[in-house]
Amino acid sequence: MQVSTNKIWLILILSASIISFVLLIGILFFQQKVLIVGEGSQFSTIQSAVTVADSGDIILVTDSLSPYEEAVEIENKTEITIIGVGKPVLDGSNLPLGSNGITLINSSKIKVSGLTIQQYMGFNGSGISVESSSDNNMFVRNRLIDNEGDGFLSLESTRNTLFNNETNMNNGFGVFIDASQQDLLVGNVSNDNLIDGILIASPNSWIIGNQTFRNDFGIDAEEKQIFIGNVLNDNVGSDTFDVDGSQNILIGNKLKNNKDDAIKIEEDFNIVIGNVAIGNVETGLILDNGAANNIVIGNRLLNNIEDGILVDDDATDNLVMRNKIVGNIRDGIRVGDETENNTFKRNIVNENGRGIFIRNNNSAFTQRNTVIENNIIRNVGEGVKLEGGVGNTVKNNKINKNGVGISLTPRVDEDTMIKTLAQQNQIVGNTIRNNITNGINFDESIDNTVQKNTIISNRANGILLDVNSTSNRVLSNTALLNGLFDIRDDENNFFQGNICETSSGTEVDCGN
């Protein structure tokens, strides 16, 4: 009991010292008024202190009358600081529906810190609402929890800062920025909200070092945002980090164990660098809905249940480079129908279900995707698979120890049953070694070129062209020490300048 009493006295002494220090600094140096809210003080409500406060004043809210059951409005004010001392609580559970804990209206340079704001009811009942050109405000170390609307809402305001706040267990968004620009969110925790942890629906904000766990969606963003070092784990809705706009920058964010896709890019000219997506139920990173001219460099996509990276739905002219894509259950990189002119360069694509899978369901559509200088190793199925692929280039890759090195097969549309053959692809300069079955496998594929590849020590055939694969050109390859045949051809293809020891097929040229 003595220890507990001593702690209480220590807290009281420290609180009194803080209040006295703030009073002294304000009076001596800035000629500010310090307004105290609490038992035995000049104000018993926060609103009464706000109403009389002038520019530069400090309002100290003690916990002696906590919880404060009020909806505080700060209207047409500037440079007022509100500081909670001893963890005071604003509680809206007995107020009319739609009340906010604190509402800023046409106010600027307001600072609010150290408050817990909870249980404001009704669809529009938010912890803090910043409205109507309320600019340059700062909110530090507040707890905005268990509100029926949003934890923090900003509408038509600019340059507001949220630092180290908690916005948890709200029935709307943890943080919702709409029609507001140039905001700064740093080090906030936004967990267990019913919708998004953070929604940024307007441009030009910085979102740095925030945490969003167990929300429906983690972060949802529009255009021209910068996201650095945020952590998004265990969110349960679709598209954990959903980027709906263009010209965003995502650097060093971490996404783990989310129940759907981790990062989704749906627009153009975004930069995605050094992010980590691990163990998500669907895909690590998606480029789709016509996303174009995006740069994806140096990310780690590991152990996701579907794909490491999915490029789909008319995505064009994207660069995917130097990523580590390992242990994904379906495909390391999966490229969908009618995607065009994407480049996959110098990635590590190891130990996935398949390494790189490119498909196409329209033989009249030339994809022109390029797979170049990747390390594609120890994938369960194919290192590279072109299923109905048209006009793609697979060049200078190391493709080792996969189920099959490179496979070209037809694609059959599940709805129309129309078959698209793999055709007009260039397989050039690859090193294809020690794969479990064939080095290069052609199944009903036509008019492709296989040139200057090194195909060694695969357990079945080095190059196999089945009876339905015709008009392919096999030129100047080195195929040696393969388990069955170095080159096997069952139909009418063209061979020239190859180096091999064992072959099957009357047209095969082994250079001897």
LINURWO-V102461 format. One record per backbone hydrogen bond with DSSP energy under -1.0 kcal/mol. NH is the residue of the N-H (numbers start at 1). CO is the residue of the C=O. Records with the same first field share a line. If there is no record, write none. Layout:
# LINURWO-V102461
NH=CO  CO
This chain:
# LINURWO-V102461
5=1
6=2
7=3
8=4
9=5
10=6
11=7
12=8
13=9
14=10
15=11
16=12
17=13
18=14
19=15
20=16
21=17
22=18
23=19
24=20
25=21
26=22
27=23
28=24
29=25
32=26
35=58
37=60
38=43
41=38
43=36
49=45
50=46
51=47
52=48
56=79
57=54
58=33
59=81
60=35
61=83
62=37
66=63
68=89
70=68
72=101
74=103
76=105
79=108
81=57
82=111
83=59
84=113
85=61
90=116
91=68
92=118
95=92
98=121
99=96
101=126
102=127
103=72
104=129
105=74
106=131
108=77
109=135
111=80
112=138
113=82
114=140
116=88
117=143
118=90
119=145
125=122
126=124
127=150
128=151
129=102
130=153
131=104
133=156
136=158
138=110
139=161
140=112
141=163
143=115
144=166
145=117
146=168
148=120
149=125
151=173
152=174
153=128
154=176
155=130
156=178
159=181
161=137
162=184
163=139
164=186
166=142
167=189
169=191
171=147
172=149
174=196
175=197
176=152
177=199
178=154
184=160
185=206
186=162
187=208
189=165
190=211
192=213
194=170
195=172
197=217
198=218
199=175
200=220
201=177
204=224
206=183
207=226
208=185
209=228
211=188
212=231
214=233
216=195
217=195
219=240
220=198
221=242
222=200
224=246
226=205
227=249
228=207
229=251
231=210
232=254
233=212
234=256
236=215
237=216
240=261
241=262
242=219
243=264
244=221
245=222
247=268
249=225
250=271
251=227
252=273
254=230
255=276
256=232
257=278
259=235
262=283
263=284
264=241
265=286
266=243
269=292
271=248
272=295
273=250
274=297
276=253
277=300
278=255
279=302
281=258
282=260
284=307
285=308
286=263
287=310
288=265
290=313
293=316
295=270
296=319
297=272
298=321
300=275
301=324
302=277
303=326
305=280
306=282
308=331
309=332
310=285
311=334
312=287
316=291
317=340
319=294
320=343
321=296
322=345
324=299
325=348
326=301
327=350
329=304
330=306
332=354
333=355
334=309
335=357
336=311
339=336
340=315
341=367
343=318
344=370
345=320
346=372
348=323
349=375
350=325
351=377
353=328
354=330
355=382
356=383
357=333
358=385
359=335
360=387
365=362
367=390
370=342
371=393
372=344
373=395
375=347
376=398
378=400
380=352
381=353
383=404
384=405
385=356
386=407
387=358
388=409
391=423
393=369
394=426
395=371
396=428
398=374
399=431
400=376
401=433
403=379  381
404=381
405=438
406=439
407=384
408=441
409=386
411=420
413=418
417=413
420=411
423=389
424=447
426=392
427=449
428=394
429=451
431=397
432=454
433=399
434=456
436=402
437=403
439=461
440=462
441=406
442=464
443=408
446=422
447=470
449=425
450=473
451=427
452=475
454=430
455=478
456=432
457=480
459=435
460=437
462=485
463=486
464=440
465=488
466=442
469=466
471=492
473=448
474=494
475=450
476=496
478=453
479=499
480=455
483=458
484=460
486=502
487=502
488=463
489=504
490=465
493=491
494=472
496=474
499=477
500=510
504=487
508=505
